[in-house]
Amino acid sequence: MIHRVLHFLLAAGLGLLGHAAVAGDKIDVLWLGQSATRITTLDGKVILIDPFITQNPKTPAKWKNLDELGRIDLILITHGHGDHLGDGPELAKKLKVPMIGPNGLNQSLVSLGVMPAELATRMNKSGTVMPLGDKIRITMVRAEHSSELLWKNPTTGKEEVHVGGEPVGYIIELENGFKIYHMGDTGLFGDMKLIGEMYRPDLVLIPIGGHFVMGPQDAAYATSTWLKPKYAIPIHYGTIPVLKGTPEEYIRALGKTPVKVHALQPGEAVAF
């Protein structure tokens, strides 16, 4: 009886804290606008992807206080553009957690003194790592985009463009086998079919804004023809005027489909 009471009090305390990551029976996916996504796994591990937060016009004010993110165990960066790298280096250094990114991007961040080498984990496409233990596998896959790193030289005050490596996406296989494909920024490319066949993602976080990434029609084609997930969350739209694609257009382009689309607002979460 005493053990049950202690367990209840502990659970209640964690719930009141609000930000503590605790093990549960659901996978929680929080979208913060653009591509910024926080995933909380069944074992309470927290993965933050493309944390463009403090300068993101669509991120709710509450989340612009980075302390609101709570515990973070791992940061993933898909490419070097500022609306994806975002607050990643700051968070990695503050929390002393690894930030995985494309080889060329993280090498530049280390060379420029932005990141210490021990936190800037470098890898490349088709590589698989397990930094959170052997229950969670993270595989880097191709994306069709660009990846320049824009850096302001503190000595001259001038902006410089540096090597940002190649853009990527991530396949994240969680404790129960549930697979999340965060596509980063990408256009259509034929190897999406291979990614769909090899990894069989349950959930895709798919860009739909157009102009710099797939628009709703291309995203719908990739979803229904090549990837065939159970669930989809549209991302990378509405942040700036040229990202005109909408979830409604994406859903309409999908037509009759078994794919369940979760059209979240920034700051909203969904559990799987």
N, C-alpha and C positions, 0 to 999 in steps of 0.2 A: 504493500500500500504506500509506504514511504517513497519507494522508488518511483511509483506512478505519479505521486504528488510532485516530486522533484522534477520529473520529466515534463509535467504540465507547466510548472513555473519557469523552467528553462525555455520551453517553446514560447510561452507567453512573453517572456522578456525579450527574446529575439524578434518576435513579431512587433513589439513596441519600438524596438530600435529602427525598424523599417529598412535599413540598408544592409543588414547582415545577410550573407549568402548562406542558406541552410539547405541541407538535403531535403528532397521532397519527391513526390510521385509525378511531377510534371517538369517539362523543359520550358523555361520562360524566355521569350524573345521580346526585347524592348527595342523599338525603333525610335531614334532621336532626330530624324531628318537627314536628308541626303543619303549617305550610305552608312552612317553611324549606327551601329547595332551592338546591343549588349545581350549576350546569351548566358543564362544561368543553367547549369547542367543538373542532372538528377542528384549528383553527389555534392552540389553546392559550389562547384567551380564556376568562375566567372571569366568569360572571354569577351573582350571589347574589340570591335572591328571598325577601322576607319573613323577614329574619334574626332571628327570635325564638329566641335560642340560650341566652344565659347564664341567663335566668330560666325556660327551658323545662324542665318536669319530666321530659320524655321524651328530651331530648337527652343522649347519652352524655357522661360526665364529660370525656373527652378533648377533645371539641369545644367545651366551655365555655371553654377557653383559646382566645380568638379568633385567636391567632397560628397555631393549627393549620389554619385555613382557607387559609393561604398567600396567594398572589397573588389579588387581586380587581380586575377591570377595570370592573365596573359593578354597581350595586345597583338592584333594582326593588322598589318597595313597592306593594302592591295597595290598601291603605286604612289609615286612621289608628289602628285598634285596636292596643293594646300588644302583642298576641300576633302581630302582623304587622310593625309598625314596628320593634319590638324593639330590636336593637343597630345598626340601620341608620345613624342619625346618627353614632354613635360611630365605626363602621367607616369611613364616608365621610370624616370629618374626619381620622381617624388615617392612612388610606391615600391621602387626597387624590384620591378617585375620585367621579364623579357618582352621585347617588342620584335616580333618576327616580321620581316619584310623582304622584298626582292633583293637578291644579292647586291646589285649595283647601288640600290638606294641606301641600304644600311651601311655599305662601305663608304659612300659619300658622307653620310651623317657622322660616321666615326672620324673620317679624315678631316672634316670641317670642325670637329670639336663639339658638334651638337649632341652626340651620344657617346657614352663610354662603350668600349667594345664588348664588355661582358653583358650588357643589356641589349645590344643590337644583334640579335640572332639572324644570321644570313642563311638563306636557302634558295632553291631554285625549283622550277617546274618539274613535276613528277616526284619530287622529294616528299617524304612523309616523316613527321616528327611526332614525338609523344612527350612534350614537356610537362604535361599534367598527369603523368602516370600512364600505365599501359592500357587503361580503359578508354582513353580518348586519343584518336588518331587525327592528325591534321595534315592534309595533302595539298600542296600548291599546284594549281592547274593554270592553263593558259587563259589569257583575256586578250581581246583585240582592241588596243587603245594606245596611248602614249604615256610617258612617265618622267617628264622633266622635273627636276628639283629646283625650285626658285628659292634662293637664299640671300638674305641681306647681310652683306659683309659689315661686321661691326666696326672695322677700322676705317673703311671708306664711306660707309653709309649707303653704298650703291647695291642694287639688286644684281645678283649673278645667277646664271643658269648652270646647273651641274648635272652630272650623270644621275639618273633616277632608276636605273635598271629597267627591266621590262615589266609591264603591268601583269597582274595575276588575279586569279580567284582562289578560293579555298573550299575544299571539301572537309567538313568537320564531322567525324563519326563519333557519336557520343556513347555513353556507357551501355545503353540498351540497343545499340545498333542504328538508332535514328541518325540519318545523314542530312546535314544542312549544307547547301551549296551557296555561298556568298559569292556572287559573280563579279563584284567590284564594278569598274566601269568597262563596258565592252560593247562592241558591235557584233553583228552576226558573224559566225565563222563555222565552217563545216565540222570541226572537231568537237563542237558541242554535242553532236550525235554520239561521238566516242565517249565523251564524259558522261552522258546520260546512260549509255550501255554499260560502262565500266563501274560507275559508282552508284547508279540508281538513287539519286537524291530523293529524300522524302519531302524536303522543303527547299525551295529556291528563293533567294532574295535577289530580285531581278530588276535591273535598271530599265526605266520606261520613258524617260524624259525627252529623248530625241536630241538632235543637234550634236552633242558630244558622245552620246550613247545610243543604244537602240531606242526607237520609238515604240509606241504601244503595239503596232502591227508586227514589227520584227520580233518584239519580245513575246508576243502571243504565238508566233510561228515556232520560235525556239522552245517555248513551253510545251505546246501540244504535239509538235512533230518530233522533237529530239530528246527533250529532258523528261517529260511525262512524270512530273512529281505528283505527290498527293496534295501538296499545299504550295501556295506562292504568296510572297509579300512583295508588292511593287515598291521600288525605292528609286532614289535619284531623279526626282521630278519636282517641279514647282519651287525650287530654291531660288533660281534666277529666271528672268523672263524667257530666255530661250529654251528652257526645259519645260516645254509646253504639254508634253504627254500627261494623261491623267489615268488614274485607276479605272474610271468608267470606260474610257476608250480601250484600255487593255482588256477588261472583262468582256466588252462588246466584241472585240476582235477574236477572243478565245471562242466565242459562241458556245454551243452546247458542249460541256466538258466535265469530266469527273474531278478536275482540279478545283480545290477549294481556295479561293482568293481571299486573303485577309488584307483589306485596304485600311491600313492603320493611319492615324494621325500622329505627327511627331509627339513623342512622349507616351504613346500608347503601347501596351504589351499584349501578347497572346501566348497562351500556354498550349503545349502539345503533350 
